[in-house]
Amino acid sequence: MSIINIENYISSLLCHDLFKGFCVDQLKQLFTLEKYSINTYTKGQIIHLQDEVCLSMDIVLEGEISVQKIDTSGNILKITVFSGEEVLGANLLFSNRNIYPMTIIAESKSVILHIYKELVLELCHADILFMSSLMTVIADKTLILTDKIDAISLKTINQRIIDYLRYQYYLQNTYKIKLTISKKELAERLGIQRSSLSRELQKMREKGMLEYDSKSITIKDHEILNRQL
């Protein structure tokens, strides 16, 4: 983990919705070294552990990070993935129960801006647009995470796979879905074991619903995309 100066990212911050009300000189003046840090993390490195106290609002400057829940059996449920310029931790930073409920891990080599509480308050005081945008970020992220957890916890493995295929079909506009992640990573994102994913895919193949290999899944039964789950 290496430390980087804020000046390397001033221009990109000014394009972020949170900082549009600031100018370069204001940000340089507000971002004093003891009030923030910019750190790099390698793929697979833990950024925040479950039950760790939240001390900063984080912005993803480069790369991707994921929110993961690991149960007592070692199974990984990947709740969501954050990428360029997304914000996390803001809802925890001002909570009376300011501990991470899940583990935050780097999905790829990532650069994270950690803004400590004192500076977040100063930014809110300096610009009402920052405070308004921050409230929107907190509300939106809370709803997204709640909806994702509810959706995953209530659906069968078959339904989760079909949801994934439907989403990818609309993104890729083809019935042959190219896999950009491994089956292990897909299982984590769906919140199931790798073996359970393999068994369900095999069942769906036997029913003529799909075909698959290591690099793609081809939807054979197009009607599954229209089913209400």
Buried (B, 14 or more C-beta within 10 A) or exposed (E): EEEBEBEEBBEBBBEBBBBEBBEEEBBEEBBEEEBBBBBBBEEEBEBBEBEBEBEBBBBBBBBBBBBBBBEEEEBBBBBBBBBBBBBBBBBBBBEEEBEBBBBBBBBBBBBBBBBBBEBBEBBBEBBEBBBBBBEEBBEEBEEEBEEBBEBBEEBEBBBBBBBBBBEBBEEEEEBEBEBEEEBEBBBBBBBBBBEBBEEBBEEBBEEEBBBBEEEEBBBBEEEBBEEEE
